[in-house]
Every structure is written in C-alpha cells, then in structure tokens.
Amino acid sequence: MKNILWKRMVGVLLALGLLAASIPIAAAVSAATVTVQTKHCDLGAYYGGYFDIEVYATGTDLSYQWQAFGLSNWLDLSDNEFYSGTKTNHMRLSSINFENGSTDWNTLQFRCFVKGKEGTAASPEYHMVFYSLNDLRNRITEEDLHFASASPAQTPDSSVTKLTAEKGSSMDFSFSPNEFPQWLKDTEASVKCYITVVKPDGMGKRVNAQTTKVTFDQGGQYQVTMMMDLYVGENRANYAVSHKYMINVKTPLAITSQPQSVGAEKGEEATISITAEGDGLTYQWQKLSESPRSPGWYDIAGETGTTLTVSGERGTYRYHCIVRDQYGNSVTSDTATLTVSVFQKGDLDANGIVNMADAFLLYRAASGQVTLTEAQQARGDMDGNGTINMADAFALYRQVSGGE
C-alpha cells in the first residue's frame, strides 16, 4: 500500500508539478567549491500562495537541476503550470490548489543538483509541510494582524477609547495595518480595510477605506470601529478589529426662543414660554421680588417646565427662566414682563391709561388696517354693540380729546 501511494505521489509530481508553497528558502550547495549559506527557511506551504527555494553555488559553467524524492530515488523536475525555474538556482512552486490539508504531502522532499567544471554537488534536502487554509487561519495571531497606528490616539490598555465632541463638529479617523511577518507575506496575503460608523439613532455606514471624516449631526453616542479583513487569494482568512471609539456628542446649550412679555386683565391668566436645545435639560422659572426687605430673583415652586402660567393684581411682574444641561452648564433667559390691568373702556393697550394712542389704534382697527385681539375688541367696543366700527373710534377720540 505504501509503495502504491508513493507511485501516485511521484506521478503527480512529474505530470502536474508539485503543489506550491509560499515561503522563500535560500541555501548553498554543499561541495568543496560551494560556500554554504542559509537564509530565511520556513518549510510551510500555504493554500493560495507560492514557495521559493534558492541555492547559491560557486564554480565554473554551473548548471542546476531541481529534484523531488520519489519512492527510493531523486527524480528530475521540469517546468509546468505549478512550478518554474527547475533548471536555475531559483525554483518557484505555485498555484497551491487544495483546500483541505493532507498529511501525505508532508513527506515530500526537494533538493537542487548542481554541476560545474569543478565537480557536482547537491543542496540540503528540504522536507515540505503543507497547510490548508484552516491551518493558515489557526496560525495567524493577533500580533500578525496588529495595527501599526490609529488616529485619534487610543486609550492605552483599553479596547474602547472614549471621546467627546460637539454637535455640528467633525473628526478625522484613520489607521494603518502593521507590516506582515515574512511567512505571511509569502502567501501573497492582502488586506481590505474599512471603518464603520454608527449614529445615535442606530443608522450606520461602512467606509471601505483607511481614513474617513465623521460629521456629528446628532447629539448622543457615536460608535466608530476600525477593522481589516485578511485575504489569501480570494479567500477571507481572518479579520482584526483595531479599535473602537465611543464618541459622546454634546449638543451646546442654547435658548432658541426667548420668553415674551404679555398683558392680562385682573383675574385672567397668561402664559410665558421658552424653548432651548441641549442634553438633559432642566428648567426653573424665577420671579423678581422688588420688596425693599428681600429684593432679587426667587424660584417659583413647581414651575420647572417650558411654559409658565401667571396672573396677578393690577401691576407689573417680571419673570425669567434658568436652563441647565446635564454637564452642569446653565443659561438665563431674557426677562419677560406681565402687565396686569383693570378693565377699562378705551384702554386698548391695557396700560391703565386711556389716551390718544388708544384712539389711534381703534381708528386703524375700524378702518381695517389692523386686527384687534379679543380683549382689545372688548375694550374698544365703546357703544357695546359687539362690533368695532368708526362710531367707536369717533367716540374714543372725543373722550381723549376732551370733546365729551
């Protein structure tokens, strides 16, 4: 059975060529005229790669013949699609085309037979070890796929780097893979690099590049991951995650709509509102005390929303709102004034005084130039008939001008 197996293997070697290996070997022929030199020597051959063997000999009119060991003797090789340079000092085995490893192939041996005027000599014998793609995957270590550098700088001894940024800003991310060890280079390995970006709303994208600019258009947490896939030929052999970045994007605290002053009559309620943007906002409305004993701004108990409902006796009241975010920042709004008046016919601006300004406003309303509020219509309906017209405007004018 063993003899039959050897014959089959030798037949394959001679008819189809040896299945390729992927690591260069350099040595010298051992003869009196040959200086023996050994360079990088790793006898592992990988699926999808190639394998170089070189010998260095000194002499005159040298010729080379690469050989493979059969059942009991060395057999000359010739060039074909699987290997080349069989009659030079440099032979390449290529096109490894098996996917599953076979221990039978691990018995193969190669050598180079050198002839010259000074004599003949043979190189050392090389025992080959063939690995499958799975063997290759298992051999790759984390260090082999290490990343040489990444930007922004990573947090030492941590798999995640935490950063902060402001909404609307941008940041550049980039990385570069480490140089492969020699044995991995010889498999003709290649990498495909990419960066994934996941936004706070869960939407993500993948950039097939080693660098990208991320614009933070949302507040919240972004995740940026740098990765690379290792390919041997068309086969994905392994992958590596360089680093993960968690970026907390802050929304700058700002008031986007200030509270506005309002007027009301005694017994009526009015509302004052505010809008702001930021992260984790809280609100506290305050009222200005003008008491000689305790002047200043004081919190209004329970008023911690974006809208304040107010009322009061006849007079003027001042309010503002303090807005805070989760980072400890705060901003105070403009002051809004509540003017409370007692209902008085003709006092359209509710300032407690009936004058020519009220008469002129009523005239413009009666002539269709402006539209009065419901409260102003009630004050301007001088004859109480439920409508605003020129009769009302004339009556108010006569009143403020002393005509009545």
KETI-274325 format. One record per residue (C-alpha): y, z negated, x; residue in one letter. Coordinates in steps of 0.1 Angstrom, whole numbers, plus 5000, padded with zeros to 4 digits. Example, Ala and Ser with C-alpha at 12.3 -4.5 7.8 and 13.67 -1.06 7.14 Angstrom:
2
495549225123A
498949295137S
This chain:
404
500050005000M
502449915028K
501750255046N
502450445013I
505750255009L
506750335045W
505950705040K
508050715008R
510950555026M
510750775056V
510551075033G
513750975016V
515450915049L
514651265062L
515051455030A
518051295014L
519651085042G
519950715045L
521850535017L
525250445030A
526650125045A
530150005048S
530949815079I
531649975113P
529449875143I
530349955178A
527949905208A
526950075240A
523750245251V
521650015274S
521050215306A
521950195342A
524750445336T
525850285304V
528250005300T
527049795271V
529849695247Q
529649545213T
532549545188K
532549435152H
528949415140C
528149325104D
524949485091L
525849455054G
526049785035A
527649785000Y
527349994969Y
530150244967G
531150215004G
530250365037Y
529050245071F
530050355106D
527950305138I
529350395172E
527950385207V
529750415240Y
527950565270A
528950675305T
527350975322G
527551345326T
526851615298D
525851345273L
524151435240S
523451205211Y
520751185185Q
520650915158W
517250805147Q
515650595120A
512450395124F
509550515103G
506050365100L
505450345137S
507950565155N
511550675156W
512450985137L
515451215144D
518051245116L
520251545107S
523451565087D
523451595049N
525451465020E
524551105028F
525451085064Y
527151275091S
527651275129G
523951235136T
524451425169K
527551245180T
528350895192N
529750805158H
527450825127M
528650755092R
526350665063L
527950715029S
527550754992S
525550444985I
524350514950N
522150234939F
523349964915E
520549714920N
519649574954G
516149644968S
514649424995T
512549735006D
515649895020W
516349585041N
513649695066T
515550005078L
516450025114Q
518750275133F
519450355169R
521150625189C
519250815217F
521550935245V
520651205271K
522551295302G
522051425338K
521651075349E
518850995325G
518250875290T
518850555271A
518650415236A
521150185219S
520249855205P
518349865172E
520249785141Y
518449625111H
520249715079M
520849485050V
521849655017F
523749474990Y
524149554953S
527549544935L
526549204922N
525849084957D
529349204966L
530849014938R
529048694948N
530148734984R
533848764976I
535548434980T
538848314966E
540248335001E
539348705003D
541448784973L
544248544982H
547848654975F
550048675006A
553248594988S
554848544954A
558348514941S
559748284927P
558348024952A
555247854939Q
554847474935T
552647364963P
549047244953D
549647344917S
548147624897S
551347634875V
554947654886T
557447524860K
560847684859L
563947674837T
566347944827A
569048004801E
568648234771K
570148574779G
569448544817S
566748734836S
564448664866M
562548884891D
558848824896F
556848984924S
553848934946F
551749094973S
547949074979P
546648935011N
545049175037E
541349215031F
538849095057P
537249375077Q
533949375058W
535749425025L
538049695039K
534949895049D
533749905013T
536750125005E
537849854982A
541149884963S
543249654941V
545149714908K
547949464904C
549649364872Y
551849104857I
551548964821T
554548824802V
554048614770V
557148524750K
557648204729P
556848394697D
553448494712G
554248864718M
553048974752G
553149274775K
551349384807R
553149554835V
550849744859N
552949674890A
553549404916Q
557149334905T
558949314872T
562149174858K
561848944828V
564848904804T
564748584784F
565948694750D
564348404732Q
564648034735G
561447844742G
558547874767Q
557648194785Y
554448244805Q
554248484834V
550948544852T
550348754883M
546848904887M
544849164905M
541549344900D
539349434929L
537649774926Y
534849924948V
534950284939G
535250294901E
533549954897N
535549644890R
534049394914A
536249084909N
539648964900Y
542048694911A
544948504895V
547748454919S
549748204899H
551148114865K
554748044858Y
555847844828M
559547904821I
561447684797N
564247894784V
567147684772K
569547804745T
573047704756P
574647454732L
577547614713A
579247584679I
579147924663T
581147834632S
583747564631Q
584347334601P
587347444580Q
589947244562S
589747214524V
591647084495G
590446894464A
591846704435E
591346344429K
587846284416G
586546614429E
584146674458E
584546924486A
582147044514T
582747094551I
580147274571S
579247364607I
576847604624T
575647574660A
572947704683E
570847524709G
567547354714D
566647044694G
570047004678L
571246684660T
574446634641Y
576746334635Q
579846364613W
582746134621Q
585946034602K
589245944617L
590545594609S
594345564610E
594345194604S
596645014628P
593944754634R
591044994641S
592245344648P
589845614661G
586745814651W
583845644635Y
580345764625D
579745834588I
576445664580A
573745904569G
575846224575E
573646394601T
573346744586G
575247064590T
577147004557T
579446714548L
580346634512T
583646454509V
586046314483S
588846064481G
592045934466E
595246124469R
596046184506G
594846344538T
591546274556Y
590246414589R
586646484599Y
584846634629H
581146674639C
579446594672I
576446824680V
573846724706R
570846914721D
567546784734Q
568846804770Y
571546544765G
574446794762N
577046744734S
579946924719V
582646814694T
583847044667S
587447114657D
588946874632T
588846964596A
591246814571T
590546724535L
593746714513T
593246534480V
595946574454S
596646464418V
596546744393F
600046874386Q
601047194368K
602647444391G
601247284423D
599147574433L
598747484469D
597847124459A
600146964484N
601746734459G
605046924457I
605947194432V
608347434449N
609347804453M
606147874474A
604047784444D
606248004422A
605948304445F
602148264448L
601948264410L
604148574407Y
601848754432R
598848654412A
600348754379A
601249094394S
597649154406G
598449114444Q
596148814450V
593348634432T
593648254425L
590848004427T
589647834396E
591647524405A
594747724412Q
594447904379Q
594347574361A
597547464378R
599247794373G
598547834336D
601847694326M
601547764288D
597947654286G
596647974270N
593848024296G
595348334313T
597748394342I
600548634334N
604248694340M
605248434314A
603548164336D
605248304367A
608748304350F
608247954336A
607347814370L
610247994386Y
612747854361R
611247504367Q
611647504405V
615047684404S
616547424381G
616647654351G
614847404329E
